[in-house]
Amino acid sequence: MRLRNIPGAQDAILESPYVIQKPEAHKGVWAEVFPKKQPLHIEVGMGKGRFLMDLARLNPDINYVGIEMYDSVLLRALQKREELEEEGTKYENLFFMRVDARLLPEIFEKGEVDKIYLNFSDPWPKARHAKRRLTSREFLERYDQILVPDGTVEFKTDNRELFEFSLEEVNETKWNLLAHTFDLHHNEEMVKGNVMTEYEEKFSSMGNPICKMIINR
C-alpha cells in the first residue's frame, strides 16, 4: 500500500518534543531519557500509536518507545497524542522515534529492552521480501541483540500466512514459543488483559480471527 505524503510532516516530527531526534545517542543510557528508571518496552511499527498510548496510560510504571519509519504515519500519532495531552492525559513514560527497525542494535544496548511488541506488521507477501518481515529470523536476531535475557516478543496479526511463517521462523531459531493462538479473542487465557489496536478492532469486527504468539530466547 502506498502511503500518502502529508506536507509538513517531516518538519512537525523534527520540532516535536515527543520524538527522540538522535536515538543512537542514547544507546546504553535510555534510562536517562525518562523521568523514572523503569522497565523499557518498545513497539516496532507503531502506526498511529493508539496501542502504545493506551499501554503507557495503563502502565505508568513502564517506559515505552514507539518506533515508526513513515513520516505521515508518525505525524498522525503526534496529532493524537497532542489532542489527548490537551485533554489532560500526560505521557511522561512515552516517546516516539522515526527510524528503520533494522537499526535497532545501533540504538539500544544489549539488555536495554524488556519487551517488544509487533502489531499487524506489513506481511511483505512476496517471497523475495521475506527478510523484511518483522518476524523473520533476521529481525529476530536484531531483537536478540537488545533484549534482556528473559525478554519477550509479542506479535499479533490477522494474516494467517504471515503468522504461520512467523511460527516456522521461531522453530528454526533459538527462540522459544511460550504461547500462541490462531484465535486470540476466543482464547480465554491469552486474551486476558489484551489491549487492542485500531487494526485489531477493525479486523475482528469483520470476523477475522486474530493470531498471537509470545516468544523468548
MODAFEN-V43722 format. One record per residue. N is the residue number from 1. NEAR is the number of other ideal C-beta (glycine too) atoms within 10 Angstrom. D_FIRST is the distance of its C-alpha to the first C-alpha in whole Angstrom. Layout:
{{N	NEAR	D_FIRST} {N	NEAR	D_FIRST}}
This chain:
{{1	4	0} {2	4	4} {3	9	6} {4	6	9} {5	11	12} {6	15	15} {7	8	19} {8	11	21} {9	18	19} {10	15	20} {11	11	24} {12	17	23} {13	21	22} {14	11	25} {15	11	28} {16	19	27} {17	7	29} {18	18	27} {19	19	25} {20	20	27} {21	11	27} {22	8	28} {23	22	28} {24	12	29} {25	10	32} {26	19	33} {27	14	33} {28	11	35} {29	10	36} {30	21	33} {31	14	36} {32	8	37} {33	14	34} {34	17	35} {35	8	38} {36	11	39} {37	10	39} {38	16	37} {39	15	34} {40	22	31} {41	23	28} {42	27	24} {43	23	21} {44	23	18} {45	18	15} {46	25	16} {47	21	14} {48	21	16} {49	27	19} {50	20	21} {51	22	21} {52	28	23} {53	20	25} {54	13	26} {55	18	27} {56	23	29} {57	15	31} {58	10	32} {59	15	33} {60	13	35} {61	8	36} {62	18	33} {63	24	31} {64	25	28} {65	25	25} {66	29	21} {67	24	19} {68	26	16} {69	15	15} {70	15	12} {71	18	15} {72	15	13} {73	18	13} {74	27	16} {75	21	18} {76	17	17} {77	23	19} {78	20	22} {79	14	22} {80	14	22} {81	23	25} {82	13	27} {83	10	27} {84	15	28} {85	12	31} {86	8	32} {87	7	33} {88	6	35} {89	12	33} {90	11	33} {91	17	31} {92	11	33} {93	21	32} {94	20	28} {95	21	26} {96	24	23} {97	23	22} {98	22	19} {99	17	19} {100	8	18} {101	20	19} {102	13	20} {103	15	23} {104	20	24} {105	15	28} {106	13	28} {107	23	28} {108	24	30} {109	14	33} {110	13	34} {111	13	35} {112	20	33} {113	23	30} {114	17	31} {115	19	28} {116	24	25} {117	23	22} {118	23	19} {119	23	17} {120	21	14} {121	21	13} {122	13	9} {123	19	11} {124	16	10} {125	12	12} {126	8	14} {127	6	17} {128	7	17} {129	12	15} {130	15	17} {131	11	18} {132	16	15} {133	20	15} {134	24	17} {135	26	19} {136	18	20} {137	17	24} {138	14	23} {139	22	22} {140	20	24} {141	13	27} {142	21	25} {143	26	26} {144	17	29} {145	15	30} {146	21	30} {147	22	31} {148	16	34} {149	8	36} {150	8	36} {151	21	32} {152	20	29} {153	26	26} {154	17	24} {155	24	21} {156	21	20} {157	25	17} {158	19	17} {159	17	15} {160	13	19} {161	10	18} {162	21	17} {163	23	20} {164	12	22} {165	18	21} {166	26	21} {167	18	25} {168	12	26} {169	19	25} {170	21	27} {171	9	30} {172	10	30} {173	15	30} {174	10	33} {175	21	31} {176	11	32} {177	13	31} {178	13	32} {179	13	31} {180	18	28} {181	18	27} {182	15	25} {183	14	26} {184	21	26} {185	15	27} {186	11	30} {187	17	31} {188	7	34} {189	7	34} {190	18	31} {191	14	30} {192	7	32} {193	6	31} {194	13	28} {195	15	26} {196	18	22} {197	22	19} {198	14	17} {199	19	15} {200	22	18} {201	11	20} {202	13	17} {203	18	17} {204	16	21} {205	8	22} {206	8	20} {207	6	22} {208	16	20} {209	16	22} {210	25	21} {211	21	22} {212	22	23} {213	24	25} {214	16	27} {215	24	29} {216	17	31} {217	16	33}}
